[in-house]
Amino acid sequence: MGAVALPPWPAVPPAHGAVVLRAFADRDAEVARELSTDPYVPLIGTFPASATTEEALQWIARQRGRWAEGAGFSFAVARADTGRAVGSAGLWLAQLPQGRATAGYAIAPSHRGQGLASAALRALTDFAWTLPALHRIELHIEPWNTGSLRTAERAGFHREGLLRSHQEIGGRRRDMVLHAAVRG
């Protein structure tokens, strides 16, 4: 299956509350390295655990390429007041021709517990609804990840059910709780 032709990169960075979603920059290597120290983040993406600065810069370069390769939009989550990155958020559009997308988010450990993840997910969702072809955004969250489940609900996503043995993570099949938002 070929890459999807994506809409243009947003001229105005999506924002909600205390966060703004922007393109990744090399200056974000510090937060990228911190994300790699979370035991879960390297299991679900292309990030090595405890990344070096060079590995963090390589990851940032891959994130900057996601839009051009047709995968979707990969944003740095930054504080609106300082522009300092605190995490990442992505809108993945392989299923855009069917009107669907998946989303993901991660906030660096030192910035958690401040409502930044739900603000980032709201900004990402608001941006997603500017894409006319999109009608549904899905989140797949492991049942044990109560923080992420709360984030999804705070951002207006509704739990739809449990997807048993839905995907492989860290060499094991994992159940996923499906949350979704649909165009009003």
Contacts in CASP RR format, 6 or more apart in sequence:
PFRMAT RR
TARGET T0000
AUTHOR 0000-0000-0000
METHOD contacts of the structure
MODEL  1
MGAVALPPWPAVPPAHGAVVLRAFADRDAEVARELSTDPYVPLIGTFPAS
ATTEEALQWIARQRGRWAEGAGFSFAVARADTGRAVGSAGLWLAQLPQGR
ATAGYAIAPSHRGQGLASAALRALTDFAWTLPALHRIELHIEPWNTGSLR
TAERAGFHREGLLRSHQEIGGRRRDMVLHAAVRG
1 94 0 8 1.000
3 69 0 8 1.000
3 70 0 8 1.000
3 71 0 8 1.000
4 70 0 8 1.000
4 72 0 8 1.000
4 93 0 8 1.000
4 94 0 8 1.000
4 96 0 8 1.000
4 97 0 8 1.000
5 70 0 8 1.000
6 67 0 8 1.000
6 70 0 8 1.000
6 72 0 8 1.000
6 73 0 8 1.000
6 93 0 8 1.000
6 96 0 8 1.000
7 130 0 8 1.000
7 131 0 8 1.000
9 23 0 8 1.000
9 67 0 8 1.000
9 73 0 8 1.000
10 73 0 8 1.000
10 127 0 8 1.000
10 130 0 8 1.000
13 20 0 8 1.000
13 21 0 8 1.000
13 22 0 8 1.000
14 20 0 8 1.000
14 21 0 8 1.000
14 75 0 8 1.000
14 123 0 8 1.000
14 124 0 8 1.000
14 126 0 8 1.000
14 127 0 8 1.000
15 21 0 8 1.000
15 80 0 8 1.000
15 123 0 8 1.000
16 119 0 8 1.000
16 120 0 8 1.000
16 122 0 8 1.000
16 123 0 8 1.000
16 126 0 8 1.000
17 80 0 8 1.000
17 119 0 8 1.000
17 122 0 8 1.000
17 123 0 8 1.000
18 79 0 8 1.000
18 80 0 8 1.000
18 81 0 8 1.000
18 114 0 8 1.000
18 115 0 8 1.000
18 116 0 8 1.000
18 119 0 8 1.000
19 77 0 8 1.000
19 78 0 8 1.000
19 79 0 8 1.000
19 80 0 8 1.000
19 86 0 8 1.000
19 116 0 8 1.000
19 119 0 8 1.000
19 120 0 8 1.000
19 123 0 8 1.000
20 78 0 8 1.000
20 79 0 8 1.000
20 80 0 8 1.000
20 83 0 8 1.000
20 123 0 8 1.000
21 75 0 8 1.000
21 76 0 8 1.000
21 77 0 8 1.000
21 78 0 8 1.000
21 89 0 8 1.000
21 120 0 8 1.000
21 123 0 8 1.000
21 124 0 8 1.000
21 127 0 8 1.000
22 75 0 8 1.000
22 76 0 8 1.000
22 78 0 8 1.000
22 83 0 8 1.000
23 64 0 8 1.000
23 75 0 8 1.000
23 76 0 8 1.000
24 60 0 8 1.000
24 63 0 8 1.000
24 64 0 8 1.000
24 74 0 8 1.000
24 75 0 8 1.000
24 76 0 8 1.000
24 85 0 8 1.000
24 88 0 8 1.000
25 60 0 8 1.000
25 76 0 8 1.000
25 85 0 8 1.000
26 57 0 8 1.000
26 60 0 8 1.000
27 85 0 8 1.000
28 60 0 8 1.000
28 76 0 8 1.000
28 85 0 8 1.000
29 53 0 8 1.000
29 56 0 8 1.000
29 57 0 8 1.000
29 60 0 8 1.000
30 56 0 8 1.000
30 85 0 8 1.000
31 76 0 8 1.000
31 84 0 8 1.000
31 85 0 8 1.000
31 86 0 8 1.000
31 87 0 8 1.000
31 108 0 8 1.000
32 47 0 8 1.000
32 51 0 8 1.000
32 56 0 8 1.000
32 57 0 8 1.000
32 59 0 8 1.000
32 60 0 8 1.000
32 85 0 8 1.000
33 51 0 8 1.000
33 52 0 8 1.000
33 53 0 8 1.000
33 56 0 8 1.000
34 108 0 8 1.000
34 109 0 8 1.000
34 110 0 8 1.000
35 41 0 8 1.000
35 47 0 8 1.000
35 87 0 8 1.000
35 88 0 8 1.000
35 106 0 8 1.000
35 108 0 8 1.000
36 42 0 8 1.000
36 47 0 8 1.000
36 48 0 8 1.000
36 49 0 8 1.000
36 50 0 8 1.000
36 51 0 8 1.000
36 55 0 8 1.000
36 56 0 8 1.000
36 59 0 8 1.000
37 49 0 8 1.000
37 50 0 8 1.000
37 109 0 8 1.000
38 106 0 8 1.000
38 108 0 8 1.000
38 109 0 8 1.000
39 49 0 8 1.000
40 145 0 8 1.000
41 47 0 8 1.000
41 106 0 8 1.000
42 48 0 8 1.000
42 49 0 8 1.000
43 169 0 8 1.000
43 170 0 8 1.000
44 169 0 8 1.000
46 59 0 8 1.000
46 62 0 8 1.000
47 55 0 8 1.000
47 59 0 8 1.000
48 55 0 8 1.000
51 59 0 8 1.000
63 74 0 8 1.000
63 76 0 8 1.000
63 88 0 8 1.000
64 74 0 8 1.000
65 71 0 8 1.000
65 74 0 8 1.000
66 72 0 8 1.000
66 73 0 8 1.000
66 74 0 8 1.000
66 90 0 8 1.000
67 73 0 8 1.000
67 74 0 8 1.000
70 93 0 8 1.000
71 92 0 8 1.000
71 93 0 8 1.000
71 94 0 8 1.000
72 90 0 8 1.000
72 91 0 8 1.000
72 92 0 8 1.000
72 93 0 8 1.000
73 90 0 8 1.000
73 91 0 8 1.000
73 93 0 8 1.000
73 127 0 8 1.000
74 88 0 8 1.000
74 89 0 8 1.000
74 90 0 8 1.000
75 88 0 8 1.000
75 89 0 8 1.000
75 90 0 8 1.000
75 124 0 8 1.000
76 85 0 8 1.000
76 87 0 8 1.000
76 88 0 8 1.000
77 85 0 8 1.000
77 86 0 8 1.000
77 87 0 8 1.000
77 88 0 8 1.000
77 89 0 8 1.000
77 105 0 8 1.000
77 107 0 8 1.000
77 116 0 8 1.000
77 120 0 8 1.000
78 84 0 8 1.000
78 85 0 8 1.000
78 86 0 8 1.000
79 86 0 8 1.000
79 116 0 8 1.000
86 107 0 8 1.000
86 108 0 8 1.000
86 111 0 8 1.000
86 116 0 8 1.000
87 105 0 8 1.000
87 106 0 8 1.000
87 107 0 8 1.000
87 108 0 8 1.000
87 111 0 8 1.000
87 116 0 8 1.000
87 120 0 8 1.000
88 105 0 8 1.000
88 106 0 8 1.000
89 103 0 8 1.000
89 104 0 8 1.000
89 105 0 8 1.000
89 106 0 8 1.000
89 120 0 8 1.000
89 121 0 8 1.000
89 123 0 8 1.000
89 124 0 8 1.000
90 103 0 8 1.000
90 104 0 8 1.000
90 105 0 8 1.000
90 124 0 8 1.000
91 101 0 8 1.000
91 102 0 8 1.000
91 103 0 8 1.000
91 104 0 8 1.000
91 124 0 8 1.000
91 127 0 8 1.000
91 128 0 8 1.000
91 137 0 8 1.000
92 101 0 8 1.000
92 102 0 8 1.000
92 103 0 8 1.000
92 104 0 8 1.000
93 101 0 8 1.000
93 131 0 8 1.000
93 134 0 8 1.000
95 101 0 8 1.000
95 102 0 8 1.000
96 131 0 8 1.000
96 133 0 8 1.000
96 134 0 8 1.000
97 133 0 8 1.000
99 133 0 8 1.000
99 134 0 8 1.000
99 135 0 8 1.000
99 136 0 8 1.000
100 134 0 8 1.000
100 135 0 8 1.000
100 136 0 8 1.000
100 137 0 8 1.000
100 138 0 8 1.000
101 128 0 8 1.000
101 134 0 8 1.000
101 136 0 8 1.000
101 137 0 8 1.000
101 138 0 8 1.000
102 137 0 8 1.000
102 138 0 8 1.000
102 139 0 8 1.000
102 140 0 8 1.000
103 121 0 8 1.000
103 124 0 8 1.000
103 125 0 8 1.000
103 128 0 8 1.000
103 137 0 8 1.000
103 138 0 8 1.000
103 139 0 8 1.000
104 121 0 8 1.000
104 124 0 8 1.000
104 139 0 8 1.000
105 117 0 8 1.000
105 120 0 8 1.000
105 121 0 8 1.000
105 124 0 8 1.000
105 148 0 8 1.000
105 151 0 8 1.000
107 116 0 8 1.000
107 117 0 8 1.000
107 120 0 8 1.000
115 151 0 8 1.000
115 154 0 8 1.000
117 148 0 8 1.000
117 151 0 8 1.000
118 150 0 8 1.000
118 151 0 8 1.000
118 154 0 8 1.000
118 155 0 8 1.000
121 151 0 8 1.000
121 152 0 8 1.000
121 154 0 8 1.000
121 155 0 8 1.000
121 157 0 8 1.000
122 155 0 8 1.000
122 156 0 8 1.000
125 137 0 8 1.000
125 155 0 8 1.000
125 156 0 8 1.000
125 181 0 8 1.000
128 134 0 8 1.000
128 137 0 8 1.000
129 183 0 8 1.000
134 183 0 8 1.000
135 182 0 8 1.000
135 183 0 8 1.000
136 180 0 8 1.000
136 181 0 8 1.000
136 182 0 8 1.000
136 183 0 8 1.000
137 157 0 8 1.000
137 180 0 8 1.000
137 181 0 8 1.000
137 182 0 8 1.000
138 178 0 8 1.000
138 179 0 8 1.000
138 180 0 8 1.000
139 148 0 8 1.000
139 152 0 8 1.000
139 157 0 8 1.000
139 178 0 8 1.000
139 179 0 8 1.000
139 180 0 8 1.000
140 163 0 8 1.000
140 166 0 8 1.000
140 167 0 8 1.000
140 176 0 8 1.000
140 177 0 8 1.000
140 178 0 8 1.000
141 148 0 8 1.000
141 149 0 8 1.000
141 152 0 8 1.000
141 176 0 8 1.000
141 177 0 8 1.000
141 179 0 8 1.000
142 148 0 8 1.000
142 169 0 8 1.000
142 174 0 8 1.000
142 175 0 8 1.000
142 176 0 8 1.000
142 177 0 8 1.000
143 149 0 8 1.000
143 162 0 8 1.000
143 175 0 8 1.000
143 176 0 8 1.000
143 177 0 8 1.000
149 159 0 8 1.000
149 177 0 8 1.000
149 179 0 8 1.000
152 159 0 8 1.000
152 179 0 8 1.000
153 159 0 8 1.000
153 179 0 8 1.000
155 181 0 8 1.000
156 181 0 8 1.000
157 179 0 8 1.000
157 180 0 8 1.000
157 181 0 8 1.000
158 179 0 8 1.000
158 180 0 8 1.000
158 181 0 8 1.000
159 177 0 8 1.000
159 178 0 8 1.000
159 179 0 8 1.000
160 178 0 8 1.000
160 179 0 8 1.000
160 180 0 8 1.000
161 177 0 8 1.000
161 178 0 8 1.000
162 175 0 8 1.000
162 176 0 8 1.000
162 177 0 8 1.000
162 178 0 8 1.000
163 175 0 8 1.000
163 176 0 8 1.000
163 177 0 8 1.000
163 178 0 8 1.000
164 175 0 8 1.000
165 173 0 8 1.000
165 174 0 8 1.000
165 175 0 8 1.000
166 173 0 8 1.000
166 174 0 8 1.000
166 175 0 8 1.000
166 176 0 8 1.000
167 173 0 8 1.000
167 174 0 8 1.000
167 176 0 8 1.000
168 174 0 8 1.000
END
